[in-house]
Amino acid sequence: MNNFISFFLGPVDPPVFAGLAAVIFSGAFITSGFGVGGGVLMTPMVLLLLPPKFGIGLLGPIMLIISGTGVRQYWKQWDNHCLLIILPAMMAGIWSGTHLLSVISPDAVRRTVGILAVCFGVLQYLAIDRPKWKERLRPTPPQGVGLGFASGLASAMAHVGGIIFSFYLVPHSRTKEIFVGTTVFLFFTTGLLKVGSFVYYGILTYPILMLSLVLLPSLFLGSITGKWLNRHIPNKLFTRLICLFVALMGLRLITA
């Protein structure tokens, strides 16, 4: 196995490959189980194990396959109304974000998203047992369009867009399956756009694509395990965990 990887990327220590497999398992587990958090977890860890060019290139197809697996697992369990509100605006945000990369610092984007995520996570957690709070914190469709656009910007510039569109999906999703199904559908459709741009700019190359194929067993095992967890966790506990995840991811972005 190590010889196969070395053929494409040069010498790769077995511990590095084991670390990549563990990170991708964890990212797939979180994405299939909870919808958000997989990308935020994987990006810094993969960049610790591989050079930035290889790491960013590897994350493109890996995240696309993770979300594609999620779409298959949660087939037709997404919210079409939420998709119509978020997806077009998110695509526009990704397009705009690619043109702002040279103007706005990705670190500034991460920290801004982090502060918003902490506030959102704490408020939504407190609102779970407070119906009046929940209604007041529920974003309107026009606000959802704005969040979708902001999500696209953050996704293009810092790969943290999922946190922002969760601000709209958490209070609007009737079940945990609908939340995850809508999330992975958004990740998959926007991931196609990202991978296309990676190929165009030479970030995703044939060797990196081959490495992603070698890591597929870890990805599928993580997705299956995450789906099992989602099926067995109660809805209210799931919402609490999502709020905590978003807040903790926000703290991670602020301190990164």
C-alpha positions as CSV (number, residue, x, y, z in Angstrom):
1,M,0.0,0.0,0.0
2,N,2.8,2.4,0.9
3,N,4.6,1.7,-2.3
4,F,1.4,2.4,-4.3
5,I,1.0,5.8,-2.6
6,S,4.7,6.6,-3.0
7,F,4.4,6.0,-6.7
8,F,2.0,9.0,-7.0
9,L,3.1,11.4,-4.2
10,G,6.6,10.3,-3.3
11,P,7.6,8.8,0.0
12,V,4.6,8.6,2.4
13,D,5.1,7.2,5.9
14,P,2.6,4.6,7.0
15,P,1.7,6.7,10.0
16,V,0.8,9.6,7.6
17,F,-1.5,7.3,5.6
18,A,-3.0,5.9,8.8
19,G,-3.6,9.5,10.0
20,L,-5.3,10.4,6.7
21,A,-7.5,7.3,6.9
22,A,-8.6,8.2,10.5
23,V,-9.3,11.8,9.6
24,I,-11.4,10.9,6.6
25,F,-13.3,8.2,8.6
26,S,-14.1,10.9,11.2
27,G,-15.1,13.5,8.6
28,A,-17.4,11.0,6.9
29,F,-18.9,9.9,10.2
30,I,-19.7,13.4,11.3
31,T,-21.1,14.4,7.9
32,S,-23.4,11.4,7.6
33,G,-24.4,11.5,11.2
34,F,-24.8,15.2,11.9
35,G,-24.6,17.0,8.5
36,V,-22.2,19.7,9.5
37,G,-18.7,19.7,10.9
38,G,-16.9,17.1,8.7
39,G,-15.2,19.7,6.5
40,V,-14.2,21.9,9.4
41,L,-12.6,18.9,11.1
42,M,-10.8,17.4,8.1
43,T,-9.3,20.6,6.6
44,P,-6.8,21.5,9.3
45,M,-6.0,17.9,10.1
46,V,-5.3,17.0,6.4
47,L,-3.1,20.1,6.0
48,L,-1.1,18.9,9.0
49,L,-0.4,15.6,7.3
50,L,0.2,16.7,3.7
51,P,1.6,19.8,1.9
52,P,-1.1,22.4,1.3
53,K,-1.4,21.9,-2.4
54,F,-1.8,18.1,-2.0
55,G,-4.1,18.6,1.0
56,I,-6.5,21.0,-0.6
57,G,-6.6,19.0,-3.8
58,L,-7.3,15.8,-1.8
59,L,-10.2,17.4,0.1
60,G,-12.1,18.3,-3.1
61,P,-12.9,14.8,-4.3
62,I,-13.0,13.3,-0.7
63,M,-15.7,15.9,0.4
64,L,-17.6,15.4,-2.8
65,I,-17.7,11.6,-2.4
66,I,-18.7,12.0,1.3
67,S,-21.6,14.2,0.4
68,G,-22.5,12.0,-2.5
69,T,-22.6,9.0,-0.2
70,G,-24.8,11.1,2.1
71,V,-27.2,12.0,-0.7
72,R,-27.6,8.3,-1.5
73,Q,-28.2,7.5,2.2
74,Y,-30.8,10.2,2.7
75,W,-32.3,10.0,-0.8
76,K,-35.3,12.4,-1.2
77,Q,-35.2,13.2,2.6
78,W,-34.2,16.8,1.8
79,D,-36.3,19.9,2.1
80,N,-37.0,21.3,-1.4
81,H,-38.3,24.6,-0.1
82,C,-35.0,25.2,1.8
83,L,-33.0,24.1,-1.2
84,L,-34.8,26.6,-3.4
85,I,-34.0,29.4,-0.9
86,I,-30.4,28.5,-0.2
87,L,-28.9,26.8,-3.2
88,P,-29.1,29.5,-5.9
89,A,-27.8,32.1,-3.5
90,M,-25.0,29.8,-2.3
91,M,-23.9,29.2,-5.9
92,A,-23.8,33.0,-6.5
93,G,-21.8,33.4,-3.3
94,I,-19.3,30.8,-4.4
95,W,-18.8,32.5,-7.7
96,S,-18.4,35.9,-6.0
97,G,-16.1,34.4,-3.3
98,T,-13.6,33.1,-5.9
99,H,-13.2,36.7,-7.2
100,L,-12.7,38.1,-3.6
101,L,-9.9,35.7,-2.6
102,S,-7.2,38.2,-3.4
103,V,-9.0,41.0,-1.5
104,I,-10.4,39.5,1.7
105,S,-8.2,37.4,4.0
106,P,-9.5,33.8,4.6
107,D,-8.5,34.2,8.3
108,A,-10.8,37.2,8.7
109,V,-13.6,35.1,7.1
110,R,-13.0,32.2,9.4
111,R,-13.0,34.4,12.6
112,T,-16.1,36.2,11.5
113,V,-17.9,32.9,10.8
114,G,-16.6,31.6,14.1
115,I,-18.1,34.5,16.2
116,L,-21.4,34.1,14.4
117,A,-21.4,30.3,15.0
118,V,-20.8,30.6,18.7
119,C,-23.6,33.1,19.1
120,F,-26.0,31.0,16.9
121,G,-25.1,27.7,18.7
122,V,-25.7,29.1,22.2
123,L,-28.9,30.9,21.3
124,Q,-30.4,27.9,19.5
125,Y,-29.4,25.6,22.3
126,L,-31.2,27.8,24.8
127,A,-34.3,28.1,22.5
128,I,-34.8,24.3,22.3
129,D,-37.0,24.3,25.4
130,R,-38.3,27.9,24.9
131,P,-40.9,27.9,22.0
132,K,-41.2,31.7,22.0
133,W,-37.4,32.1,21.6
134,K,-37.5,29.5,18.8
135,E,-40.0,31.4,16.8
136,R,-38.2,34.7,17.2
137,L,-34.9,33.1,16.1
138,R,-36.3,31.4,13.1
139,P,-34.9,33.2,9.9
140,T,-37.3,34.3,7.3
141,P,-36.9,33.2,3.6
142,P,-35.3,36.5,2.6
143,Q,-32.8,36.1,5.5
144,G,-32.3,32.5,4.2
145,V,-31.3,33.9,0.8
146,G,-28.8,36.2,2.5
147,L,-27.4,33.3,4.6
148,G,-27.1,31.2,1.5
149,F,-25.1,33.9,-0.3
150,A,-22.9,34.4,2.8
151,S,-22.4,30.6,3.0
152,G,-21.2,30.5,-0.6
153,L,-18.7,33.3,0.1
154,A,-17.4,31.5,3.2
155,S,-17.2,28.2,1.4
156,A,-15.2,29.6,-1.5
157,M,-12.8,31.6,0.7
158,A,-12.4,29.4,3.8
159,H,-14.3,26.1,3.3
160,V,-16.7,26.9,6.3
161,G,-19.9,27.6,4.4
162,G,-21.8,24.7,6.0
163,I,-21.8,26.4,9.3
164,I,-23.6,29.5,7.9
165,F,-26.4,27.7,6.0
166,S,-27.0,25.6,9.2
167,F,-28.2,28.9,10.8
168,Y,-31.3,28.6,8.5
169,L,-31.6,24.8,8.4
170,V,-31.5,24.0,12.1
171,P,-34.8,25.9,13.0
172,H,-36.5,25.0,9.7
173,S,-35.8,21.2,9.6
174,R,-38.7,19.1,10.9
175,T,-36.5,16.0,11.6
176,K,-32.9,15.1,11.9
177,E,-33.0,13.1,8.7
178,I,-34.3,16.2,6.7
179,F,-31.6,18.4,8.2
180,V,-28.8,16.0,7.2
181,G,-30.4,15.2,3.9
182,T,-30.7,18.9,2.9
183,T,-27.1,19.6,4.2
184,V,-25.4,16.8,2.2
185,F,-27.4,17.7,-1.0
186,L,-26.1,21.3,-0.7
187,F,-22.6,20.0,-0.1
188,F,-22.8,17.7,-3.1
189,T,-24.1,20.2,-5.6
190,T,-21.7,23.0,-4.5
191,G,-18.9,20.4,-4.3
192,L,-19.3,19.7,-8.0
193,L,-18.6,23.3,-8.7
194,K,-15.6,23.3,-6.4
195,V,-14.0,20.2,-7.9
196,G,-14.5,21.6,-11.4
197,S,-12.6,24.8,-10.4
198,F,-9.9,22.6,-8.7
199,V,-9.3,20.8,-12.0
200,Y,-9.3,24.0,-14.0
201,Y,-6.7,25.6,-11.8
202,G,-4.5,22.4,-11.6
203,I,-5.1,21.8,-7.9
204,L,-6.7,18.5,-8.4
205,T,-4.4,16.2,-10.3
206,Y,-4.4,12.6,-11.3
207,P,-2.1,11.4,-8.5
208,I,-4.2,13.1,-5.9
209,L,-7.3,11.6,-7.3
210,M,-5.7,8.1,-7.1
211,L,-4.8,8.7,-3.5
212,S,-8.4,9.7,-2.7
213,L,-9.5,6.3,-4.3
214,V,-7.1,4.4,-2.0
215,L,-8.8,6.1,1.0
216,L,-12.4,5.2,0.0
217,P,-12.8,2.3,2.4
218,S,-12.3,4.6,5.4
219,L,-14.7,7.1,3.9
220,F,-17.5,4.5,3.3
221,L,-17.0,2.9,6.7
222,G,-17.3,6.4,8.4
223,S,-20.5,7.2,6.3
224,I,-22.1,3.9,7.3
225,T,-21.3,4.4,11.0
226,G,-22.6,8.0,10.9
227,K,-25.9,6.9,9.3
228,W,-26.3,4.2,12.0
229,L,-25.9,6.8,14.7
230,N,-28.3,9.2,13.1
231,R,-31.0,6.5,12.9
232,H,-30.7,5.7,16.7
233,I,-30.4,9.2,18.2
234,P,-33.5,11.0,19.4
235,N,-34.5,14.2,17.6
236,K,-34.2,16.6,20.6
237,L,-30.8,15.2,21.5
238,F,-29.7,15.5,17.9
239,T,-30.7,19.2,17.9
240,R,-28.8,19.8,21.1
241,L,-25.7,18.2,19.7
242,I,-25.9,20.1,16.5
243,C,-26.0,23.4,18.4
244,L,-23.1,22.3,20.5
245,F,-21.1,21.3,17.4
246,V,-21.7,24.6,15.7
247,A,-20.7,26.6,18.8
248,L,-17.5,24.4,19.3
249,M,-16.6,24.7,15.6
250,G,-17.0,28.5,16.0
251,L,-14.6,28.5,18.8
252,R,-12.2,26.4,16.7
253,L,-12.4,28.9,13.9
254,I,-11.8,31.9,16.2
255,T,-8.7,30.3,17.8
256,A,-7.3,28.8,14.6
